[in-house]
Amino acid sequence: MKKILLFLSVLLATPAIAENPIALAIHGGAGTITKAKLTDEKEAQYRAKLSESLNAGYLVLKNGGTSEDAVIVAIQIMEDSPLFNAGVGAVFTWEEEHELDASIMRGHDKQAGAVAGVKRTKSPIAAAQLVMNNSVHVMLSGDGADTFAGENGLEMVDNSIFDTERRKQALEKVKKKLIKNDHAMSLDADTVDYKFGTVGAVALDKQGNLAAGTSTGGMTAKRWGRIGDSPIIGAGTWADNQSCAVSATGHGEYFIRHQVAADICSRVKYTGKSIEQAGNEVIHQVLSPQAGSGGVIILDPKGNISMPFNSEGMYRASIDANGKVTVAIFGKE
């Protein structure tokens, strides 16, 4: 009896180990998104799909899953939706097919994986995860990436499964503009419709680990195997437990040149700035003067979230460490 009482007294005296806060943020692209350009029905569809993705990823975290798995789950829901430029619903290349890019990174060990220009892999983000966990490489591209994904059990599909009529019409519109101007018009933000963009997620799990992932179909009418920032570690995706996790969306060439995702986290890590300060500096003071349009979602180890963008809108949603839920589209929300 004395032993039992002693055991209970020790147990009661031992402080409970506090669980690390969990948090998740997602995006579905940034661009010229305004109330005037989005019907009530379409707006409701976007909000519902963002909520579905957010809730699915958060459930993984709530049940003790890893930030890596939460990122995959959240992104795959958006990859399977024709609303976004990733997986089903990806934009067409000039040759009227789809070339998909994705990347993922873990914050605790800095491991990362990416694929670029895949055409047959149903879930590009799953392929990126496979590269990270089942290979000695960081990035695979083209046919090789598809072959690797298929040999390791991922679902392979015909490229046409990613087709949507809306994206086909967007391609035809861009081609007409370019041909009319004798191909002199560059594929800039005014030429290519960025309203429906890249998808991404950042997560913090109960173990205190951050992760970030990004998936995209790239740019409408892209040629010559063009690759944007989404599969490039440091540009479109970055995660470091000592600073933050970032997923980006926007005009990829600018995000590559300025290594946007890594730059934000470096400012946090080396200058002690908050993610809000660092994110605003890079998005508004670095990108904006260069006409680099887009935004990012940022998450720190304490579960704080910031989602700055310099475009008219960004499809975004989050649940922070306090359980506050945000689902937003337009600039002033």
Secondary structure, 3 states (H helix, E strand, C coil): CHHHHHHHHHHHHCCCCCCCCCEEEEEEEEECCCHHHCCHHHHHHHHHHHHHHHHHHHHHHHCCCCHHHHHHHHHHHHHCCCCCCCCCCCCCCCCCCCCEEEEEEECCCCCEEEEEEECCECCHHHHHHHHHHHCCCCEEEHHHHHHHHHHCCCCECCHHHHCCHHHHHHHHHHHHHHHHCCCCCCCCCCCCCCCCCCEEEEEECCCCCEEEEEEECCCCCCCCCCCCCCCCECCCEEECCCCCEEEEEECHHHHHHCCHHHHHHHHHHHHCCCHHHHHHHHHHHHHHHHCCCEEEEEECCCCCEECCECCCEEEEEEECCCCCEEEEEECCC
